[in-house]
Amino acid sequence: MNIEETQNKLKELVITSREAEVQIALLEDKKLIEIHRERNNEECAVGDVFFGKVKKIIPGLNAAFVNIGDGKDAFLHYLDLGFHARSLNEFVNIVIQKNKRSIANFKLLPEVEKTGRISDIIQSGHSILVQIAKEPISTKGARLTSEISLAGRFIVLVPFMDKINISQKIKNGEERNRLKKIVQSIRPKRFGIIIRTVAQGKNVDELTADLNLLLEKWKSIVSKLPHVKAPVKIASEEDKITSIIRDVVNESFESVHVDNRELFLEIKSYLSTHIPEKKGIVKLYKGKRPIFEEMNIALQIKSSFGKIVILKQGVYLVIEHTEAMHVIDVNSGNRIKSGTSEENAMRVNLEAATEIVRQLRLRDMGGIITIDFIDLAKAANRTLLYRTLQELMRNDKAKHTILPVNKFGIVQITRQRVRETTIIETSEVCPTCKGTGKIKSTLLIQEDIENLIEYLVKKQLEKGFYLAVHPFVKAYLTKGFLSKQWKWLLRFHRWIQIIEQPNFSVVEFKFYNNNKDEIIFGQGG
């Protein structure tokens, strides 16, 4: 698969709104590629800006714990201060004390050295402006940076940076020069700008409009500083829906399906303002079935998030999540082999590589990922597998590094982790054993049924009823000359009709009256 084929895939967003969260599915050619969740009670997300209070300096880690009001103290390392932390801290003090809000004439202080002590920059009890770089993961609080950056559709605005950077994915030299000249002409003093990949081909009016929105956001942050007390959130990153639309919707997008009218109008309004040529792709789903079921997403989630992921022709992956890393094992299963073992191993590995890259994005796996491919004897094949992985991951927006395949067939990948890995429970508790792995013996099931028959006959005085059981149980109760059914006739002076229900579990049974209404439900688990 080449890059052009990947880019030409038709893409769709499917958004479903629930009471506790909104779920967003990204599809490429109807295949689930990413799943995102936005919970309504989330306290902090990547990009949120807080006015926090330094709680404790940790000299041994060269870091500080900062109270941002989230319940868990956030972590700020010296290397995440940014070069202009001194300038930012001084500017915040001036805004609070003198209510001067413009940075155009602000005199920059010396940059923070690469080697130094965090105690030289901030102290316990200080109030500082920070931004979420990584969301809380497991027992760890959020990771912070004091290099504030505000992301727009085409550019990223960075106060105090005072220079222009261009996305490395923009390869064309002429286009890079054109964009740089435009941004140089509109860049405000004391602001740096990062030109995003999607800015390719955009004109000065589009870039200026994006810049003005970001400048308004910065002014809003600054205007709040004199009136708030740390710890407090003073600016939210655009919600996940808007940020995904901002970052991924492009010319190849076919549609955005939404099952909530309020969200539908919100997204349509956003597109009308920012991407007017795409406002017509938003569609409100009005069907009776849940939208994820109607568009086959629910089934894809169930089949993609388990420990074992089945591919074609018996190939399967085993995916394990640990505290330190993620481990993926590639297995050929019962695949029908053709050609040499080397050729077959290569075909399995290439097929697995495509699914592994999809799984990394789908589960948003971050940190260290170790993949155990099927051994390849030829160095040329190991190189081909490595280059295939590199090309497949070109569209992955998370920063990543792939190490070459070693002689044992092991590949190690480091992938940027900014939030917890998405883990969706795909197994269900067995209705028969209730998750214990054990069921009652046949003798006890028989005893339960007889006790209930006695209750119906002698206590409830039920005139007529019949028993529904699994076919195996019916065969057991009716077998032989003196079956259990005949013994019940002798004991209760009542013929108990037994019907079979193939869809019942082995130990499930129900009683019905003559009107076919269920009167007692018993489960032998």
N, C-alpha and C positions, 0 to 999 in steps of 0.2 A: 504494500500500500504506500503510494507516494503522498507527499504533502498536499499536492493539488487536489487529489481525490478526497483527502480528509476535509479540506476547506470547502469542497463543493457539495458535501453532504447536506441534505436538508435538515434544518434544526427547528425544534419546537420547544416551547416552555409550556408545562402544564402545572397549574397552581390550584391547590385545594385548600380551603380555609376551614379550620376546625376551631372549637371553643378554646383549646389550650395553645394551639400552634397553627402556623401556616406551613404547608409542605410544597416545595418547588422541585419539579422534575425536569431535567434537561434531556431531550431526546435527539439522537442523530439517526436519521433514516428509521424512525420508530423504535430505536434501541435505546434503553436507559443508559445514560452516561454519567450523570451526576444527580444526586438527591440532596436537597438542602432543607433544613428545618429552622423556622424562626419561632421560638417560644415567646408567648406574650408576656411572660414574667422575667425575661432575661435582664439582668442588671447591667451587664457590660458586654460590648462586642468590639471586635477589631475596628479601630478607627475612632471610637468614642474618645472625647476629650474631657478630662477631669481636672478640677482644681483640688489637688490632694495635699495631705499633710505628712511630712516625713516622720515616721514613727521611730525608726531605729537604724543606725548606721552599723553595718557589719564589716569591720576592717579586713577580716580574713578573706571575705568574698569580694572585697572592694565593691560593695553594693549596699543598697538601702531597701528597707521595707517601707512601703508608703500606704497610708490609709486612704482609700478612695471611696469608702462608704459601702463596699460590696460585701462585707462580712469576712472576707479573707484579705489579709494584707497583700498588696501587689508588690512585685519585685522589680527593682530598677538597678541595673548593673552600670558600672562606670562607663563601659563601652557603648551603652545605649543612651548616654546623655546627649550625644550629638556634639558637633564641633562648636555650636553656638549656644550652649547651655548657659554660659555666663551672661550673654546678651539677652537671652529670653528671660532669665530670672530678674535681671536688672530692669528690663522693660516692664515686666509684670509689677514690680515694686513701684515704678514711676506711674503706671496707670492707676494703681490703687491709691497712692499717696497724693498725686498731683492731677489725676484725671486727664493726663495727656495720652491720647490714643493713637497718634500717627507714628509709624516707624520710619517714614521717609527721611526724616532728619535725625534719626536716632544714631548715635555714634556707637559702632560695633566695638565690643570688648574683645580682648585676645581670645583666640580659639582655644578650645579644650585640647590639651596634648593627648596623644595616643597612649602614653604611659603617665599615670598620675594617680592620685588618691581621690576617691569620691568625697571624702571629708573636706577637701579643698574647695569643692563646688557647692555642696549643700550640707546642712546640719540638721540634727534632730529638732523637730518642732517647726521647721521651715514649711511654708506653703508654696507648692510648686505646680506649674502647669505641665501636665503629662498626657500621653495618648496611649491607648491600648494597642500593643504590638501583637500580643498573643492572649487569647481568652483563657480563663481558668481551666486547667486540665487536671482531672482526678483531684488529689488533695492540694495541688499547687494553686496559688492565686494567679492573677493575671500578670503578664510581663509587660513592662512599660518602656516607653521611650520619651525623652523630652525634646526630641526633634519632631515638631509638629508638622504634619503634612496633610493637606486637604485634597482629596481626589475628586476630579471631575471626569467628564466623559472623554475628553481629549488631552487634558493636561492635569498635572498635579502641582499644587501651589505649596511652596515651602518657605515660610517666613525666615528671614535672616540668612538664607543660603547665598543669595546674590550671584547665582550663575545658572546656566541652562544646560540640562542634560537631555539626551535623546535616547529613546528605546533602542537597544541593540538589535531588535528584530526588524527595525527599518534599515534595510541593507542598501537601498539605492542612494548613492552619494548626492545626486542632484536634489532628490526629495529631502534629504537630511539638511542640505544647505538652504533650501527654500523654507522649510519649517523653522529653521534656526533664525533666519532673517525676519520672518513674520513675528516670531515670539520676541526677538530683541526689540522690535519696534513697539510692542504693546506691554512689555514687562514693566511692572511698577518698581520703583526704587526700593531696595532692601528685601526684595522677594526673589527667590529662586523658582525656576519652573522646570518640571520634568515633562517632556513631550511623550505621550503614550503612543503605542503602536497604532491604535485606531485613528490617530490624527492624520494618517497618510491621506493626501488628496484633499484635505479640508482647507477652506479659504480663511482669510483674515477675519471676516465677520463671524464665522462659526467659532473660531478660537477665541475671539474677543468676548463673545457672549458667554462661553464657558468660563473664561477668566473672571468676568464680572460676577458671576454667581458665586465663585469661590472667594472673591474679595468680600462680598456681602457676608458670607459665612464667617470669615475671619473677623470682620468688624463686629458681628454679633457676639462672638466669643469675647473679644476685648471689652465690649460695652458692659458685659455682665460682671467682669472682675471686681469693680469697686463695690458691688452690691451683694456678693456671695461670701460665704464662710466655708472654708475647707473642713471636711471633704464634701465635694458636691460634683455632680456631672453638669457640665455647662454646654456640651454640644454632642449630639449623637451622629454617628455615621449614618448615612441613608440606610433605611431598613434593607434587609437582605433581598427582598423582592426588587426594590429599586436599584440596588447596587449590582445585582445580577443582570438586570435588564441593561443597565448602563454599561457593564463590562462585556456582555456577550452578544447582545442583539446586533446583528450586522446584516449585510445584503442577503446572506444565505438563509436568514430566518424566514420560515413560512408562516408561522402562527404562534400566538400566545393564547392558550385556553385557560379561562378562569371560571370557577364555579360560584363566585361570590360577587354580587352586583357592585358593592362598595369598592372592592378591590379592582374590579373591571373598570370602573370610572376613574379610579386613582391612576391605574397604569395607562389608560388611554390619554389622560391629561398629561402625564409625564412624557409619553411619546409625542404628543402633539407639540409640546414645548421643545423637547430636546432632539427628537428624531421624527419630524413631521411626516417624512415619506413612509414611515412604518406604522403610523397610527391605525391603519386599516387592518393590521394583522391580529389585533386583539379581538377575541371572540368569547362571548359569555355562554357558558355551558348551562343548558336548562334540562338536561336529561334526568330521568328518575334514578338510574343507577349511579353510584359514586363515580366521579370522573376518572379516578385511578383504575377502577375496574373496567370501565367502558373503554379506556385507551390502553388496556393490557399492561398498565404500570404495576398494579398490585401483584400480579403474577410474576413479573420480572423482579420485583423486590424480593419476593419469597424465594425465588430460585437463585438469586445473586448474593444474598447476605448470609448464607449458611456457612458452616465450617468447611463443607465440601461443595465445590462448584463444578458441575458436570459440563463438559464441552462436547464436541461432536465425536462420534465413533469411539466412545468409551474413555477418551482422555478426561482427566479431572484434576482439579487443584485442591490441595488441603491448605487452608489459611488459618494460622494461629496468631492470636494477639497476646503479647506479653507486656509487662511493664516497661521492659527495656527496648523491645523491638517487635517487628512483625515478621513472621516466617511463612514463606509460601513454598510448598512442595509440589513439583510437577510429576504426574503419574500417567503412564500410557494406558493403564487399565487393560481392557480386553480388546484394544484396537487391533483390527486385522492388519497384519504386517505384510508389506510388499517391498521388494528391493532389499538392500543390505540393511543391517542393524543401524549403521551410521545414518543412512538416508532416512530411515523411519524415525530415528531419534531427532533428526533435524526437523522433520515435518511436525512432529509433536511439539517440539520446543517453539517453533515459529507460531504455531496455532495457540500455544499457551501464552506466548509473549503478548499477543493482541489482547487476550482476555485479562492478563495481569495488569496491563496499562489501564484498561477500563476499570478494573477493580480498585486500583490506587485512587483514581478520581472519584469513583462511586462511593467508596468508604472513606474518602479523604484521609488516607493513611499517611502519617507523617513520622519523622524521626528516621530510624534505621530500618530498612526493609531488606531481608535476606531471602534470595530466591534460589532454590535447589532445582536446577534444570536437569534433564537427563544427560548423562555424560556424553561428551563429544570428543572423539579421538583426534580429529583434524583441527589444526589451529585455524585454518581458513574458515571452517564452519563456526568456530567460536567467535571469530571476528565478525562474520556475517550476522550472527545472533546479536552481538553487542551493537552493531550499527543499526539493526532493525529496531532494537529497543530505543536507541537514541532518536530515531526518526518518529517512532510511534509516540514518544513523549514530548515532541516539539509543541504540541497544542496544549500541554499541561501548564496552566498558569502558575502553579506552585513552583518555587525555585527548587531545583533538584540536581543531584550529581549521580552519574552512573559509572561504576567501576567496571573494567573489562571482565569478561567471563574467565575464571581461572580454570586450571586443568581438572578440577573436581566438578565443574559445571555450576559453580556458585557465582551468583551476581549479587553485589551489594549496591543498594541505592539509598541515598539520603534525600529526603523530601521535606520541604518546609512544613513545619507543623505550627499552625496558628490557632487551632481549636481542636477539641477532642475528636478522635476518630468516630465516624458514624457507625454504630453497631445496632442493627435491628434484629430483634429476637424473632427467628423464623420457626422455631419449634413450638409445639403446643403441649399442654399437659394432657396425658392420656386420660380420656374420660372413664376408662375402666379401672385402672390402677391408681389414678390420682397422683401420678408421678412417683409412686413408691417402687414400681417395677414388680409388684406382687399382686395377685388376686386371690379371692377366697377359693377354697377347695370346692369341688362339685358337691360334696356332702353338705357343706354349710349353705350353699345356694339352695339346695333341695330343702333344707331345714327352714330357710327364710321363706320360701314359697309356701310350704305347709303351714307355717305360723300365720302367714297372712290369709291363707284360705280359711283357717280356723277363726280368725278375727272377723272375716267377712260373713261367715256362716253363723257363728254363735253370738258375736257382739253387735255387728252392724246389721245383721239379719237381711243381708242382701238377697233379693229374690233370684236374680239370675246374673251371671257374669262369666267371662271367659278369660283365659290366660294367653298372653303373647310372649313368645320366647324365640331365641336363636334356633335355627334348624337342628344344630347338634344337640341342644338341650331337649328339644321336642323328641328327637330320636331316643335319647336316654330315658325320658319320662314315659314313653309309650312302648318301649321294647319288651318282649317276652309275654308269656301267657298271663302272669300275674304282675303286670306293670305297675309303676307308681300311680298312674292314672286310675287303675282298677282299685288299688289300695285306698286311694282317696274316696272312691265311691263307697267302699265298705266302711270307712272311718267317718265320713261326713254325710253319708246318705245323699250325696249330690254328685251328678256327673259333671266334671269340670272339663269343658271343651278347651283344647290347646291348639292354637294356630301358630304358624312359624313366621318370623320376621327376619329375612336375610340381612337387613341393614342393622340389626341389633348387634351389640358386642356379645361375646359368649356368655357373660354373666349378667346381661341386662334382661329385665322382664317387666311387663306391665299388665295390670288388670283393667278390663273394660266391662261396663254394664251392658244391658241389652240394647241401650240406645247408642252404643259404641263410644260412650264418653269414658275417658280414663278416670278410674276411681282411686287407684293406689299405684304409685310408682315406686318400684324397688330397684336398687342398684347394688349388686353384690360386691362392689369394690370396697 
